[in-house]
Amino acid sequence: MKVIRREEQQKIRRQTSETLTVFDQKTGEPIGEVLDMSAKGLKLVGKGPIASRRIYYCRMPLKKNIDGCEEVFFDAE
């Protein structure tokens, strides 16, 4: 059986079925909406450019509770 190295694996991107908005944890301002996501990250679309090479502390409210959680917190660069 051939083992595929991580570098060779295809990124499987999933589009969201509903609008998911990501907010800056510190300011509460929206950063953008999730366009699609994979195991390695997500793609956001926003109204304007954002600074690169910066760490963003994000909060994403969920449409319904998942295991008692109402939102997801993550860092992004």
C-alpha positions in Angstrom: 0.0 0.0 0.0 1.4 3.4 -1.0 1.5 6.1 1.7 0.9 9.6 0.4 3.1 12.3 1.9 1.4 15.4 3.3 2.9 17.5 0.5 1.2 15.3 -2.1 -2.2 15.3 -0.5 -4.8 17.4 -2.3 -6.5 20.1 -0.3 -10.2 19.3 -0.1 -12.0 22.6 0.1 -15.6 22.7 1.3 -17.9 25.6 0.6 -20.1 26.8 3.4 -23.8 26.2 3.1 -24.6 29.3 5.2 -23.0 32.7 5.6 -20.4 32.6 8.4 -18.9 35.9 9.5 -15.5 36.1 11.2 -14.9 38.9 13.7 -11.8 40.4 15.2 -11.8 39.3 18.9 -10.3 42.6 20.1 -12.3 45.1 18.2 -15.5 43.2 17.5 -15.3 44.4 13.9 -16.1 41.9 11.1 -13.0 40.7 9.2 -14.9 38.9 6.4 -17.1 36.0 5.5 -16.0 32.4 5.0 -15.8 31.5 1.3 -14.5 28.0 1.8 -12.4 25.9 4.2 -10.1 22.9 4.4 -8.2 21.1 7.1 -5.3 23.6 6.5 -7.3 26.8 6.8 -10.1 28.9 5.4 -10.6 31.6 2.8 -12.3 34.8 3.7 -13.8 37.5 1.5 -14.0 41.0 2.9 -14.9 44.5 1.9 -11.4 45.7 1.8 -7.7 44.8 2.1 -6.2 43.7 5.4 -2.6 43.8 6.6 -0.5 40.8 5.8 2.1 39.2 8.0 -0.1 40.0 11.0 -1.7 37.6 13.5 -5.5 38.0 13.7 -7.4 36.8 16.8 -10.7 35.7 15.4 -14.2 34.8 16.6 -16.8 33.0 14.5 -20.3 32.7 15.9 -22.0 29.4 15.0 -25.5 29.2 13.6 -26.4 26.5 16.1 -24.6 25.1 19.2 -22.2 22.3 18.7 -21.4 20.4 21.8 -22.6 23.4 23.9 -20.4 25.9 22.0 -21.9 29.0 20.5 -18.7 30.2 18.7 -15.3 29.2 17.6 -12.1 31.1 18.5 -8.9 30.8 16.4 -5.8 32.7 15.3 -4.9 33.4 11.7 -2.1 34.9 9.8 
